């Protein structure tokens, strides 16, 4: 049976959702992510704003300089999550194998669905129209025999298009594209490849695999496969729907102004710890390693990590570890630009704990689950620790939400038993 993979990418997703709630934004240069004078980054830009060079991950202040007439919107994470779930609901009608790669993109395995929906282009157009009818949003679809080519083809189909790369034509389709179009090829890899005369995917495909392996190691072999349109490691190591657990969970906050107030900084860390713990619980995961990220006004950055005696998903245990790291790392006077809380060494079981502590810990878990439920119904700002209410820190719209639709870690654990 011929493999058929579809990659769906919502067009300017955050902006498009904002336009549904405020039609006056349509056709205007819109920037989602924060205010024009804030230090944050652009989460999304409308196509009108992109004409001025504005793009995602750009500093908001730079976007304001490039496009002074743009409308800046802080964003509504709950709305984006709601519409992401609507999209997921549509995708499930076409395939049981769906993987949400992020809040606004997904992979579907459509192999063997021809009897239900017809040939590839027909199913693509049916899916395209179903998303539009259900959400009033536009998307772009790429279809191919591999995940890699499907992702590249959806990008080439933007905006609001459908592109099917016929089996056997993958390498020819990729050959004229810039090497940066290959997922996983970042700026540094691009520069390294350009130094040896590789600018297009076709240039890469003509190189001997042994040369690439000697030059770039295992990544070189993966690049050789990618140039031919294969799902060759890095991003595409597992079948669709079988690897949606996070490897780590983190939240960061960049302050509007550099601050050196200990109480404000520790309050920020408490709030970030809350956010990380909530995401752990949503994924039914526990963390054993807690890491602090601290960036000073001169952009110098330090990280400090601590291994707990047991894995946890509780706010107070994560906050306790992170505050201790902070007090050891900070000199108490140098202004700080950014703080981050990172949870690693994730697992699906808590690990060994004292029998005396367990009843109290279970009560805390139940209490936090109730808090999570309230936040889920009424928004992140609906309930918080008294000390963190005034922190001003909220989930950033460009951060993947903690409850993307799909199988949870617990459900997958049950399935594998």
Buried (B, 14 or more C-beta within 10 A) or exposed (E): EEBBBBBBBBBBBBBBBBBBEEEEBBEBBBBBBBBBEBBBBBBBBBBBBBEBEBBBEBBBBBBBEBBEEBBBBBBBBBBBBEBBBBBBBBBBEBBEBBBBBBBBBBBBBBBEBBEEBEEBBEBBBBBBEBBBEBBEBBBBBBBBBBBBBBBBBBBBBBEEBBBBBEBEBBBEBBBEBEBBBBBBBEEEBBEEBEEEEBEBBBBBBEBEEEEBBEBBEEBBBBBBBBBBBBBBBBBBEEEBBEEBBBEBBBBBBBBEEBBBEEEBBBBBBBBBBBBBBBBBBBBBBBBBBBBBBBBBBEEEEEEBBBEBEBBBBBBBBBBBBBBBBBEEEBEEEEBBBBBBBBBBBBEBEBEEBEEEEEEEBEEBBEEBEEBBEEBBEEBBEEBBBEEBEEBEBBBBBBBBBBBBBBBBBEEBEEEEE
